């Protein structure tokens, strides 16, 4: 069975180099240096490159040479999203522009005063839109694994300061469920990725890009249990300076039983994810064997 370890890669030293470049020279030199970092991973990171090549070659149907080019592009794009995230969170001057398809759907969720669940994936760079959420007039709660190495996390907190969004960390004692419940009661939005699970956690199967894959059960059970409106949200880097954000029309699953609602939310999420993967294939940042083993 495929398994993700719930941890990010990188070192504090590497982050310090890029932050120093960003503060003193801007994103263009950082992107230039990133090309060499991406080349290193393209050449030597066999463990993560193998499932990526399978994705491009077998799932997207690219020829071998194009799959190898897309593999490098994926590493480069991933590095860009990390750089851009630091730029925005740390308040470093930038010239990023945005186009937001479906912002009105998020305003509708807030107006319903029921709270809301925003489901995304490790596709693109949704966190880049965090500062745009101020326009919604409600708090955004990000549910995530506490996966960064401690020294990296401490360093990032030093340079980015206090986040406008509240982080709800997934814990073994399920205390995060109570925090999510409180957020919904306060008419707040809860955003979480729904495409990865840590080995040992409950999962649910769905057909994704023509082959069975397993998804974390938690996000879909949350929507079915609390019966809050749901929107599927993504943001993609289209040029060095421009992002395209998407928020789907809201859906409510209140009339369904818990099991049926869970399955419907899963099906809707997988459909949305497939459309975006096909539209932005180089921006699915998945570095392990995603599909179910036969």
Helices and strands as residue ranges (DSSP letters): H 12-25, H 27-44, H 46-54, I 55-59, H 64-89, E 97-101, H 103-112, E 116-120, G 126-136, E 140-144, H 150-160, E 166-169, H 175-185, E 189-193, E 203-208, E 211-216, H 218-226, E 229-237, E 242-247, H 258-279, G 281-283
